[in-house]
Amino acid sequence: MKIKPLHDRVVVRAQDSETRTESGIVIPDNAKEKPTTGHVVAVGPGHWNGSTFVATTVTEGAKVLFGQYAGQKVKVDGEEVTILREDDILAIIN
């Protein structure tokens, strides 16, 4: 991917939501929830906190949980990704 985020920004490829329930019912597109999990594609170096540099703690390839309305969706190389601040990430999923 040809994108390098700045400061404490993180680029996430959102994980697609399920199209069927466990019982086999098909969920229509307008009833699906926005994805809130995804994989980190690129990470910025960090940010300055006053006079101290704070490095980004999230690493590329990590699976993360983020807020439903967090970040900005953009298309890069024909693929939709979400760019968000590291503070918008709620948890790293193991």
C-alpha angles and dihedrals in degrees: 000000000000101000131102115188120218130230113343096342121130128199113217130188102214118230113239116250121240118277095200135038121236089262092055102258112147114234113218118230094248092055097050119109120237111263114260099180130064148141123271111243101176137005132204120230097250138260142271116257102195102301097342126086113225114200121217111260099200115089132209113271095028118135109231141186117221139172118283094240098031124124136002124287116224137167117240120178089348093304125111114232135168122236113202141158118263087243089063091063109096100189146346112241116219 
